[in-house]
């Protein structure tokens, strides 16, 4: 609560977009009843505090390959989606933009037609791999923009910095560390897809 208060004070009325707690709602199945209730309460408080600071707040809702829209809508409602700007999808994940738009449309209808944003930082090339930790053969997705061509999608964002490691799997450095070789691989794959050469 202190961290949220300090962060909200730091926003201080500036133009800011906040993606609130990636994976927190989608990944709370590992918690007991008390832990789930606490997590939901803290997210709800975070929404209120950040909206009071005039930030645009998108509560994270996982991605299109995780929970059903109905289940995620239930969790978003408990966490205060009615007070938030909208929800976010695909943060630090690889699901396609198209699948997240289809999922987001269904979810939006269940939560009062809220808008959403999609992380496109590493979803430029789809594979059959279910690997989530530094998977190879991936590419940068659509560059960040608010010109999405879709009335419910407020922005395509790079919520995960391309080149930031998911962890020591696949030869990467510890989670959150910069991995230049992976960043270059994502970029080169995107260039290949667009027909450009490096």
Secondary structure, 3 states (H helix, E strand, C coil): CHHHHHHHHHHCCCCCEEEECCCCCCCHHHCCHHHHHHHHHHHHHHHHHHHHCCCEEEEECCCCCCCCHHHHHHHHHHCCCCCCCEEEECCCCCCCHHHHHHHHHHHHHHCCCCEEEEECCCCCCCCCCCCCCCCCCCCCCCCCECCCCCCCEEEEECCCCCCECCCCHHHCCCCCCECHHHHHHHHHHHHHHCCCCC
